[in-house]
Amino acid sequence: MTSNAACWRQPATALAIATSLLSACATGGSDPGGAACPPVVGYDQATRDKAAAELEALPEDAALVGMMADYAVMRAQAQACAG
């Protein structure tokens, strides 16, 4: 039995190149009305204090610490987007 894996390499490479070239031509989002900003959920002070205490109780190398830092950046971006 012969392998046909080599037959798929060239079209997949060509497709990847074509996709990247076509996406480089895009100047804006696909939404004609402009980018939609995600909603930013508001938290009361008691909830923020509780979350901060829980986060401080985690070990420094906990995955959740890094994920929460990413979440803070995304919240700031969403707030900036909304104006």
Backbone as a chain_set.jsonl record, in Angstrom:
{"seq": "MTSNAACWRQPATALAIATSLLSACATGGSDPGGAACPPVVGYDQATRDKAAAELEALPEDAALVGMMADYAVMRAQAQACAG", "coords": {"N": [[0.849, -1.172, 0.0], [0.577, 2.208, -0.839], [1.477, 5.428, 0.372], [-0.458, 8.399, 0.453], [0.113, 10.797, 1.566], [1.886, 12.799, 0.793], [0.573, 13.982, -1.291], [-1.222, 15.734, -0.153], [0.228, 17.747, 1.015], [1.159, 19.92, -0.646], [-1.288, 21.258, -1.635], [-2.343, 22.058, 0.857], [-0.391, 23.805, 1.79], [-0.486, 25.743, -0.208], [-3.087, 26.663, 0.179], [-2.875, 27.777, 2.74], [-1.077, 29.882, 2.229], [-2.559, 31.391, 0.364], [-4.76, 32.097, 1.95], [-3.535, 33.704, 3.913], [-2.594, 35.792, 2.324], [-4.973, 36.862, 1.306], [-6.252, 37.654, 3.652], [-4.576, 39.652, 4.451], [-5.293, 41.746, 2.896], [-7.565, 42.745, 3.988], [-9.101, 45.51, 5.479], [-10.673, 46.22, 7.558], [-13.076, 45.184, 10.063], [-15.482, 42.489, 9.728], [-17.986, 43.328, 10.264], [-20.212, 45.615, 9.046], [-21.071, 47.876, 10.391], [-19.056, 48.649, 12.053], [-16.747, 47.75, 14.69], [-18.008, 45.654, 17.204], [-18.306, 46.213, 20.579], [-17.521, 44.186, 23.354], [-19.649, 43.508, 26.172], [-19.016, 44.965, 29.377], [-18.973, 43.622, 32.45], [-20.171, 44.853, 35.485], [-18.963, 44.963, 38.839], [-19.778, 44.904, 42.275], [-18.259, 46.6, 45.12], [-17.863, 44.867, 47.324], [-17.808, 42.341, 46.111], [-15.558, 42.635, 44.467], [-13.575, 43.0, 46.429], [-13.685, 40.502, 47.72], [-12.917, 38.802, 45.607], [-10.315, 39.742, 45.167], [-9.081, 39.03, 47.596], [-9.293, 36.244, 47.462], [-7.727, 35.754, 45.204], [-5.223, 36.65, 46.075], [-4.705, 34.679, 47.929], [-3.972, 32.502, 46.477], [-1.254, 30.428, 45.277], [1.756, 31.891, 43.88], [2.518, 30.739, 41.449], [0.202, 29.734, 40.398], [-2.039, 28.834, 37.831], [-4.348, 30.264, 37.499], [-3.767, 32.837, 38.367], [-2.276, 34.041, 36.302], [-4.216, 33.863, 34.305], [-6.182, 35.574, 35.273], [-4.842, 37.979, 35.112], [-4.705, 38.26, 32.347], [-7.436, 38.51, 31.876], [-7.937, 40.944, 33.095], [-6.637, 42.68, 31.34], [-8.176, 42.273, 29.031], [-10.642, 43.264, 29.928], [-9.994, 45.96, 30.267], [-9.468, 46.643, 27.611], [-11.996, 46.228, 26.493], [-13.447, 48.169, 27.845], [-12.192, 50.459, 26.872], [-12.872, 50.246, 24.208], [-15.617, 50.596, 24.285], [-15.706, 53.195, 24.987]], "CA": [[0.0, 0.0, 0.0], [1.375, 3.427, -0.916], [0.947, 6.553, 1.145], [-0.788, 9.569, -0.351], [0.289, 11.961, 2.429], [2.588, 13.853, 0.058], [-0.388, 14.639, -2.169], [-1.948, 16.753, 0.591], [1.117, 18.804, 1.506], [1.204, 21.094, -1.512], [-2.516, 22.045, -1.581], [-2.502, 22.665, 2.175], [0.528, 24.939, 1.829], [-1.029, 26.773, -1.103], [-4.264, 27.213, 0.833], [-2.407, 28.632, 3.838], [-0.506, 31.101, 1.642], [-3.652, 32.171, -0.211], [-5.547, 32.65, 3.05], [-2.806, 34.802, 4.544], [-2.554, 36.917, 1.391], [-6.304, 37.466, 1.242], [-6.567, 38.324, 4.912], [-3.74, 40.852, 4.538], [-5.978, 42.806, 2.163], [-8.688, 43.242, 4.775], [-8.768, 46.758, 6.164], [-11.539, 46.415, 8.707], [-13.8, 44.011, 10.508], [-16.515, 42.021, 8.825], [-19.217, 44.001, 10.639], [-20.212, 46.884, 8.335], [-21.34, 48.978, 11.307], [-17.908, 48.854, 12.921], [-16.503, 46.682, 15.657], [-18.914, 45.604, 18.348], [-17.57, 46.087, 21.837], [-18.147, 43.239, 24.28], [-20.11, 44.179, 27.386], [-18.151, 44.862, 30.558], [-19.802, 43.371, 33.627], [-19.788, 45.631, 36.657], [-18.966, 44.227, 40.098], [-19.807, 45.81, 43.426], [-17.005, 46.641, 45.878], [-17.74, 43.662, 48.156], [-17.402, 41.24, 45.232], [-14.163, 42.887, 44.062], [-12.727, 42.735, 47.594], [-13.644, 39.049, 47.923], [-12.113, 38.223, 44.526], [-8.91, 40.1, 45.409], [-8.594, 38.2, 48.708], [-9.151, 34.872, 46.958], [-6.592, 35.738, 44.277], [-4.002, 36.767, 46.875], [-4.498, 33.426, 48.657], [-3.425, 31.493, 45.56], [0.196, 30.47, 45.107], [2.176, 32.754, 42.769], [2.622, 30.0, 40.188], [-1.104, 29.19, 40.024], [-2.446, 29.205, 36.475], [-5.437, 31.239, 37.594], [-3.195, 34.176, 38.544], [-1.983, 34.526, 34.954], [-5.468, 34.004, 33.564], [-6.857, 36.776, 35.765], [-4.108, 39.122, 34.549], [-5.191, 38.371, 30.97], [-8.808, 38.985, 31.959], [-7.876, 42.378, 33.408], [-6.273, 43.365, 30.093], [-9.339, 42.223, 28.14], [-11.639, 44.192, 30.47], [-9.532, 47.329, 29.946], [-9.665, 46.827, 26.173], [-13.444, 46.338, 26.241], [-13.868, 49.478, 28.337], [-11.682, 51.451, 25.921], [-13.658, 50.081, 22.985], [-16.947, 51.17, 24.52], [-15.536, 54.633, 25.09]], "C": [[0.895, 1.237, 0.0], [0.674, 4.539, -0.137], [0.642, 7.72, 0.212], [-0.632, 10.85, 0.46], [0.963, 13.106, 1.689], [1.637, 14.614, -0.861], [-1.099, 15.787, -1.463], [-1.074, 17.914, 1.029], [1.045, 20.064, 0.655], [-0.106, 21.883, -1.492], [-2.707, 22.724, -0.222], [-1.599, 23.886, 2.302], [0.001, 26.071, 0.964], [-2.248, 27.434, -0.479], [-3.865, 28.155, 1.969], [-1.849, 29.954, 3.305], [-1.613, 31.987, 1.081], [-4.49, 32.826, 0.875], [-4.838, 33.827, 3.692], [-2.727, 36.015, 3.624], [-3.9, 37.626, 1.319], [-6.648, 38.205, 2.522], [-5.722, 39.582, 5.085], [-4.39, 42.021, 3.824], [-7.119, 43.416, 2.96], [-8.267, 44.489, 5.539], [-9.627, 46.986, 7.392], [-12.207, 45.115, 9.084], [-14.874, 43.621, 9.508], [-17.855, 42.672, 9.133], [-19.251, 45.365, 9.96], [-20.462, 48.084, 9.235], [-20.164, 49.303, 12.205], [-17.789, 47.711, 13.906], [-17.495, 46.783, 16.801], [-18.088, 45.386, 19.606], [-18.273, 45.083, 22.743], [-18.594, 43.981, 25.538], [-19.124, 43.962, 28.528], [-19.065, 44.741, 31.772], [-19.277, 44.203, 34.789], [-19.889, 44.781, 37.92], [-18.994, 45.229, 41.241], [-18.515, 45.667, 44.231], [-16.81, 45.381, 46.718], [-17.273, 42.471, 47.321], [-15.955, 41.409, 44.793], [-13.202, 42.609, 45.213], [-12.578, 41.237, 47.838], [-12.765, 38.387, 46.866], [-10.628, 38.523, 44.733], [-8.323, 39.253, 46.529], [-8.379, 36.761, 48.256], [-7.949, 34.754, 46.024], [-5.273, 35.819, 45.034], [-3.687, 35.481, 47.627], [-3.911, 32.331, 47.773], [-1.904, 31.56, 45.541], [0.566, 31.284, 43.867], [2.204, 32.033, 41.431], [1.306, 29.362, 39.761], [-1.487, 29.702, 38.634], [-3.511, 30.295, 36.508], [-4.923, 32.666, 37.755], [-2.906, 34.788, 37.174], [-3.238, 34.748, 34.138], [-6.218, 35.264, 34.003], [-6.152, 38.041, 35.262], [-4.543, 39.349, 33.096], [-6.603, 38.948, 30.945], [-8.836, 40.487, 32.248], [-7.538, 43.19, 32.153], [-7.472, 43.396, 29.145], [-10.453, 43.162, 28.624], [-11.268, 45.628, 30.125], [-9.737, 47.615, 28.458], [-11.143, 47.001, 25.836], [-13.96, 47.696, 26.712], [-13.412, 50.581, 27.389], [-12.485, 51.412, 24.62], [-15.012, 50.758, 23.126], [-16.888, 52.686, 24.674], [-15.714, 55.135, 26.437]], "O": [[1.864, 1.303, 0.757], [-0.551, 4.569, -0.015], [1.404, 7.994, -0.715], [-1.184, 11.885, 0.087], [0.643, 14.269, 1.934], [1.883, 15.779, -1.174], [-1.539, 16.728, -2.123], [-1.596, 18.971, 1.383], [0.884, 21.162, 1.188], [-0.05, 23.103, -1.342], [-3.189, 23.855, -0.164], [-2.009, 24.899, 2.869], [0.041, 27.234, 1.368], [-2.421, 28.647, -0.598], [-4.465, 29.217, 2.133], [-2.119, 31.017, 3.864], [-1.608, 33.199, 1.298], [-4.889, 33.983, 0.739], [-5.467, 34.843, 3.986], [-2.787, 37.151, 4.096], [-3.955, 38.855, 1.277], [-7.269, 39.267, 2.48], [-6.127, 40.493, 5.807], [-4.071, 43.174, 4.114], [-7.588, 44.505, 2.629], [-7.208, 44.519, 6.166], [-9.329, 47.873, 8.192], [-11.936, 44.069, 8.494], [-15.138, 44.35, 8.552], [-18.779, 42.572, 8.326], [-18.405, 46.209, 10.258], [-20.098, 49.204, 8.877], [-20.285, 50.18, 13.059], [-18.633, 46.816, 13.945], [-17.78, 47.872, 17.299], [-17.267, 44.471, 19.671], [-19.495, 45.128, 22.883], [-17.98, 44.975, 25.922], [-18.484, 42.915, 28.629], [-19.835, 45.652, 32.077], [-18.072, 44.243, 35.039], [-20.804, 43.967, 38.05], [-18.331, 46.265, 41.194], [-17.764, 44.712, 44.036], [-15.691, 44.878, 46.811], [-16.44, 41.683, 47.769], [-15.204, 40.435, 44.749], [-12.13, 42.044, 45.0], [-11.483, 40.755, 48.127], [-11.96, 37.512, 47.185], [-9.781, 37.66, 44.502], [-7.183, 38.802, 46.425], [-7.389, 36.133, 48.63], [-7.233, 33.753, 46.058], [-4.31, 35.138, 44.68], [-2.524, 35.215, 47.932], [-3.404, 31.332, 48.283], [-1.326, 32.624, 45.764], [-0.212, 31.362, 42.916], [1.945, 32.64, 40.392], [1.292, 28.532, 38.852], [-1.277, 30.872, 38.315], [-3.554, 31.151, 35.625], [-5.583, 33.61, 37.319], [-3.261, 35.94, 36.924], [-3.324, 35.704, 33.367], [-6.824, 35.942, 33.173], [-6.802, 39.057, 35.015], [-4.727, 40.488, 32.668], [-6.926, 39.775, 30.092], [-9.668, 41.212, 31.702], [-8.098, 44.265, 31.937], [-7.752, 44.424, 28.527], [-11.131, 43.785, 27.808], [-12.126, 46.421, 29.736], [-10.14, 48.719, 28.091], [-11.5, 47.824, 24.993], [-14.808, 48.303, 26.058], [-14.155, 51.528, 27.131], [-12.738, 52.452, 24.012], [-15.492, 51.411, 22.2], [-17.896, 53.375, 24.512], [-15.598, 56.338, 26.668]]}, "num_chains": 1, "name": "protein.A"}
